Each structure stands twice: as C-alpha cells, then as structure tokens.
Amino acid sequence: MILFACTTFGAAHAEGVSAGVGAAEIKTSADMLPVEGYTSQHDPISTRVLLLDESGLRIGILVVDTPSISDSFIDSWKAILTRVAGVKPENALVIASHDTSAPHVSLGAVGGPAGGGPGAGPNAKAYAQAVDTSVESAATNALATLQPVQLGFGLGVSRINTNRDVLTPKGWALGYDDAGFTDPSLALVRIDALDGKPLAWLMNYAVRPAILENSLDDKTGKAISGDLVGASEHYLESHAGPGTAIFLMGAGVDQSPYLMANRFVQDQDGNTSRVDIHEAGFNLVDLLGERLGSEAVRVNQGIKTSAAPAKLRIVRQSVEVKSQTPRQPNNAAAAPGAQPAEPQKVPFVLIQMGDIAFVGLAPELNANIGVRIKTASPFAHTIVVTMVDGSAKYLPDTTNYDRKTPEALGSRYARGSAEQVATQIVSALKKLKQ
C-alpha cells in the first residue's frame, strides 16, 4: 500500500524564514580527463546550495556530487559559503551526495606536494578547481534568490532500494536480499516563494546512489554521471518546476539500488563476482531515476505550503564511542594502513525548521537505525542524512557485527556504537523540541 502524508504550518513570526537556492554544473573539459579512471562524461553533475535565514541566523547546506569529501575541501568550501553568502563556518553543512559515478575531489597528483588520495592523478588539480568554481557559483545564485518562503512536507514510498547484505555459504557478502530490511520512505521538504511557486525541494531517501558504481563503458573507461542523484533531481525539476531539487542520501549503507549496471553475482559455493552491462546501465539510471522522481512529483502535488514558522535553529554535538580496527571481507586481515583502535568521536548536527528536524552525521548508517531515529523523534517530521561534514564510512547496527557483514568488518566503530549514537541523537532532538 502506498503511504502518503502532508503537513501545512501555522502563522509565522513577523520576520519569518527566508531561503535561497542555487545550482551550478561542475564543468569538465577534455583536458581534465582522465581523472580517477573517468575518460568521458555522459550527463551533468553539479553542486547545489540551500540558504536558510531567520533573524540573523543564516544556515548554508552545500551538496556536491561526489562519493565522499575530505576535510580539507570541507573547510575550503565552508570558507566560500562564508565569503560569498555570509554563512558562519559552524552554520555551514558540506554534504557528499555519494554519487559514486563522479570523481572524488583531490588536491593534487599522487605523490605530489599537495598529497594524493582518492581522485588523485595528473588532472586532479584542474578538476578540483572546476568544483571550486561550481561551489562559488551555486552559493552566489543562492544568495541572489534569498527571499521569504513557505514550507511544506510530504512523505511517500518508492521501492527502488533493496538490502545489499546477502547470506552465502561463505558468510555474509554484498549482493541483493529482497527479504532484507529496507526503508522505502521518500521524504520531501518543499520550499515555496510567497507567490506559491516552488523554489526548492529536499529529497531524502535511503539508498546508495550507485547504479553505475564501477561500471565501465564499452572502451574500458568510466563515464561521469549524476547517476540516481541527477536523474531523480532532474525528473522532479522538469515535472514540478520551476525549482531546484537537492538529493540527500539517508541511512542507506545497507541499501543498494534494486538494479545495478555492474551487479553482484553469487554462485552456489558462495563465491562473489560482478557482471557489467556497461553503457546499457544508463537505461537503468533513467528507469530508477524516473521511478524515484515520479514518486517525488506525486508527493509534491499533495503538499500544501504555508508561512514558514519562525523556529530556525542549529545544534552541534558529538558522541564518543568505542572503536575497532577495520578488517577486510571474510574477516581475513586488518585493512591496509589500519591503526590500533582508539575511542572515536561521532559528531552530528541538528537543524530545526519549525516541525521539521534535520539530522546529519558523517558516518553511513544502515536503514533500521535511520528508522529508529525517525520513529523516536519528537518532531512531526524528521529526516536523517549521512555523509554530512565528513566521510567516516560505516556505522552499522549490532546485527551486522553478529553476521560479520562487510559493513561491520570495514567499520572503525565497535559493536553497539550505532545504537549509542542513535540514543544520543534522539535525546538531543527531545531537548531541541522543548
């Protein structure tokens, strides 16, 4: 059965909440390629900025189409939001869309003075500069559109995700488990100008946007793509616009797209391999992007926006948890470069927009922890977003540790940490609600 809910808000404070949104393409050129194995570009990738402002408090949310973001770029992009849009660094959120069909952003070539890491290579610096330009352009556009707004919230269902942990004769591996837990809920925050025309949407869904992950084109290279992120955003914008859609990945570390171009296959002995359909995978992007986007359009049609309540707040806290040394799949050995386990701090950020609560944290949660937070939250509507202000890999629940799933083995956090973090987040939400 399809679930649906929508909410309107009551009268606002005299000043009310203002918002502005901007999007800018990350413009690549032939001389930037190859970068991180990408030799061509199939469709655009972008950066998107949402500004929220009330009574001198200005919050900036920047989303970049990239698998993950290093601390150095988080700091430099927050500095751009400060310079261009007047957002204090502590009130700025830098989020990776987790588009695994886009390059990482790196400071320089492998072994160069600026360091290597994911995305490094001879053209990495030029690509990084293109991303910087895109961030500045998106922030500039967001500031230019800053205006009083109305808010609304809708909730729907889209079953394009599946649990990616599957039991094999050799233990738990990555694959597709139709019987596994999923969170198919699609949350949509709609932000309208006072004339009722949509300005922006926040789309929150628990899935790794990885339809094309590790898929090669017919020439053994990779093609840059917005993947599910871009396809769903563009579908909503073209069918419900004007307005700018912003995809926010939810608690989806164990949630894969139902169909993938380079899919996992297990034989009867439990051996895992992958089968790539190459450029035909773009048909899957179109299909699943349309499925998710069309549900967003349907939900959008039922949302009634009204004056944004004058309750815009941001809170940052952290939880200290026990840690473990990450291990490779099948518990074979410690991951390369693994360090002795030390206590880890898990920072999180909460944003209140009236009756809507935004929960953001760097580690990737599995879906049932996300549902646990949303269910226990005292707010009428709560969205959980991962890959916020950092990339800390996996923070799975205790079941994953019992099963020795790839997420649990690869985590830097000890068993029980996810539940501890969820409890602290819910406690902080209750205090924020008071």
N, C-alpha and C positions, 0 to 999 in steps of 0.2 A: 504494500500500500504506500502511496506517495504521501509524505508528511509535508505540511505547509503551515507556516505561521508568519504573521507580520505584526508590526507594532508601530504606533504613532506616539509622539511625545507631546507633552503639555506645553504651556506657555513658557517662553524663555525669559531670562533676565533681560533687562533693558538693553544691555550691550550685546548679549548673545555670543554665539560662537561663529567665527569666520573660518573659511577654508580656502585653499588654493591648490591646484594640481597642475603638474607639468610632466610631460613625457618627451624623451628625446632618443632617437635611434643611436646606437653605437655604430658609427660609420667606419667600416673596414674598407681597405683598398687592396689591390693586388700586391703592393709592395709590403703589406703587413703579413702576408701569408707565405709559407705555412706558419702557424703558431699552435703549439701543443697538438700537433697532428692534424689540425684543420687546414685543408687545402682549398676550400671553396666555401661559399655561403649560399644557403638555399632560401632563407627568408630572414626578415629583420629580427634583431634583438635590441633591447632598449634599457634605459634607466627611467624610473618613474618616482616622482616626489609628491607627497601629500603634506601640506602645511595645515596645522590646526592652531587657532589663535583665540584666546579669550583673556581680556583684562590684563594684558601684558605677558601672559604665559603663551609662548609660541613653541609648538612641538613640530619636529620635522621627521617624516618617515620616508626614507630612501630605499628603494628596492632595485637591485641590479641583477640583470640576467647573467648569472654565473653560478657554477656549482658551489663555491664557498669563497669567503673573503678573509684575507689575512689582516692581522691587527694594524699593520702599517697603513693599509688602504682605508680601513675603518676610520682611523684618526685623520687621514688627509681628506677624506670625503666629508667627515663632520666639519672640518675646517672650511670646506667650500660652503656647506649649509650655513655656517656662522657668517662667513663673509658676504655671501650673496643674499641670504634670506633672513639674517638676524636670529638664527636658532642657536641657543647656547649648546655647547657640546653635550652636556648632561641631559639635554632635552631632545637630542637627535638620535634616531634609530637607523642603523645601517643594516639592511637585510639582504641576504642572497636569496633569489627566487629558487635556487637549487636546480636551475636549468642545466642539466648535465650534457646538453648539446651545444653549449657555449664554452669558450675557453676560460680557464682561470685567469686572473689578472696578476701579473708578476712584475717585479721592479726591474729585472734585467736578465741577461743571459746566464745560463748555468755556469757557475764558477766565476762570474763577473763580480766586480766590486759591490754591486747592489744586491747580490745574492740571487739564488735560483729559486727552486721550489716549483710547485705546480704552475704550468703556464710559461715557465722559463724557456728561453730559446732566443735565437738571433733577432726575431721580430717582436719579442715580448714588450720591449720598451715602447715601441710605436703603438702597439695595441693598447697598452696601459694609458698612454696619452689620449687615445681616442675615447676611452672610457671616462677619463677625467673631463674631457670636453663635453661628453654627453651628460655627466652629472651636473656640471655647471649650467648647461642649457636647460635641463629639466628643472633645476632649482630656480632659475631665472623665470621660467614660464609659470612655475607655481606661485611665485611672489606676485607676478603680474595679474594673476587671476584671483588673488585673495579677496574674499567678499563674504558678507553674511550668508549663512546657509541654513537649510533644513535637513534633518536627519530621519532616516527610517531603517528598519532592519527586517530582513526576511530569511526564512530557513526552508531549504528544500532537500531533496535527495537525488544523488547521481551515483549509479553503481558502475563506475568505470575503474574502481580500485579493487585489488584483491590482496589477501595476506601473502607475503612473499616467503614465509618460513614453511618449509615442507619437510616432513619426516621421510627419510630414505633408509635403506638397510645399513648405511654407513653413518647414520645420525642425521641431525637437522642440517639442511642446506638451503640455499636460495633457490626459489622456484615460484610456484603458484599453488596456493591452497584455497580452493573455493569454500572449504568448510572452516577456514580460519577466521579469526575475528577481523571485522572491518568497521570503519566509521564512514558511512556513505553520506553523511550530512554535509550540505553545502550552505555556508553562512554568507549572507550578502549584506554589507552595510552600504546604504545608498546615501549620497550627499548631493542635495539639490541646491541650485541657486534659488533666490526668493521668488523668482517667476515660475518655479516648478520644473525647470529644465535640469536634467541630470548634469552634475559637474564631475562626479567621480563615484566609483564603486570599489569597495574592498571585497575581494573574493577569497574566502578561506575554505580550504579543502585538504583533507588528509591523504596525500599521495606524493610519492617522489615523482617529479615531472621528468621521467626518464624513458620515454617511449623509444628514443633513438640512442640511448646510452650505449657507447662502444660499438655502434653500428657504423660500418664502413660503406662508402659509396662504391660504385662499380669500378673505381680506379684505385681502390685500396687507401683512399684518404677519407677524412671525415668532413662533413658539411656543417657549418654553423647554422643553427636553427633555434627559434624560440621554443620549439618542442610544444608540449602541452600548455606551458605558460602563455606563449604568444598566441597559439591557436584559440584558446578559450577567451583570452582578453580581447582579441580582435573580433571574435564572434559576438561577444556581448556589446562591444562598442558599435559594431556595424548594424546590429538589430535593435538596439535600445538607445543609441546615442542621440544627441552629442554627449560626450562624456569620456572620461579616461578610466579604464579598468586596471586594477592593481591586484595581481595574484599573490596570495600569501600562503605558503605551504604550512599546513597544520602538523599535527602529531602523526607523521607518516613514515617513520623509519622502517616499519614493517609493512608498508602499504605500497605496492607496485601498481603501475598501470595494468589493466586487465590484459592488454595486448602490447607486446614489445617487438621492435624490429629485430633485435639481437637477443633472442629468447633463451631462457634456461631449459635444458632438457636432461632428465634423469633416466638412466637405463635400469633394468631390473636388478642390477647389482648395487645400485646406489651411486654410480659414477655420474658426475655432472659435467655436461658440456654445453656449448652455446651454438645456436644456429642463427645465422644472419640472413635476412631477406634484402639487405642493402637498401637501395633507393626506393624500393616498394614500401619501406617503412614510413615514408611521408604520407602515404594514404592512411596509415593508422593514426598519424598525428591529426590529419584533417577529421577523421571519424571521431576520435575521442575528444578532440577539441570542440567539435560540434555538439557532442553529447553533453559535455560539461557546460559549454556556453549556452546551449539551448535551455538547460535547466535554470541557469542564472537569469536568462531572459524571462522565463516563466515566473520565477520568484519575483523578479523586478516589477513585473506587471501588477503584482498584488501588494506592493509596498506603498503605503501612504505616508509621505514625509510631512513633518511639521517642524515648527521652530525648534532649533537645537537647544536643549537645556543648558543653562549656564553652570555646568559642572564638568570642567575640563581639568583633570589632574594627572600627574605622572609621579610614580613612586619606583625607586630602585632599591632592591635588596639582594642579598646573596645567602646561600646555604652552604655550609661546609659539610662535605660527605667523605666517607672513606673511598679509597681508590684501589685499583688493581693494575697489574702490568698487562697491557693488551697482548693477546695471543692470536696466532694465525688460525684459519679454519681448521676444524677437527682437533683443536687443542694441541697441535703438533709442536709448536715452539713459540717463544715470545716474538712479537712483531719486530722487524728490523728497527734498530735505534730505540727500542723500548727502554724506559728508565724505571728505576725502582719506584714502587708505589708510594705516593705521599698523599696526604689529605688534599682534596680538591675543593675549590670554591665554585659554586654554580650560581652566577648572577642571573637575576631575572628582572624584568621591567613590567610594570602595570600602568595602563592608561585608562582612565575613566572618561567616557563620553556619555554623560547622562546615565541611562540604564544599560549602556554597553560597556563591557570590560574587555580590554585587550591585554592578553598575557603573552609576553615574548621572552624567549630564552635561547641561548646559543646551541645547546645540545639537541639532537634529534630524538624526540620521544616516540614511543610506539603508541598505537591508536587508543588502546584501552586506558592508558594513563591520561591522554588528552580528554577522553570522555569522562574520566573520573574527575578531572579538574572542572570541566564544564558543568557536570551534574551537581557538584558540591558548591559551586559558586553561588553567592547570594544575589548576584546581579541577574536581571531578567535575561540578559544575553551575554555570553562570554565566548570569545574566540581565542584559540591557542595557536601561537605562531612560533615556529622554530627557525633556526639559522639567523637569529637576531643578535647583532653586535658581536659576532664571532662564529667560529666553526669548531665545535668541540666533539664532533662525531656522535656516537650513540649513547643514549641514556635509557636502556630498556628496562622492562619490569622484571620481577623475580622469576616469573615463568621462563623467560628467556635464559636466565642463568641455570635454571634446573635442566633445561633442554640442551644447553651449550650451543645455542644458535650462533651464527656468525656475528650478529649484533652484540651479543653478550661477550663473546670471546674477544671482539675487537674494541670493546669499551674500555675507557680509562677509569670508569666508575665501578665501585664494588656493588655486589648484590644488595638490593634494598634501597639504593640511592634514589631511584626514580620515585619510589613511594614517599621517601623522606622529603624530596623536593616538592612533590605534589601537595603534601600536607602543609608545608610552609607557605606555598603559593595560595592555597585556599584560606589559610589563616590571614595572610596579608590582604586578600580580597575582602574578607569579612571586616577587617579594620578600615579598609578604604570605603566600604559601603556605609559605615556608621556616620 
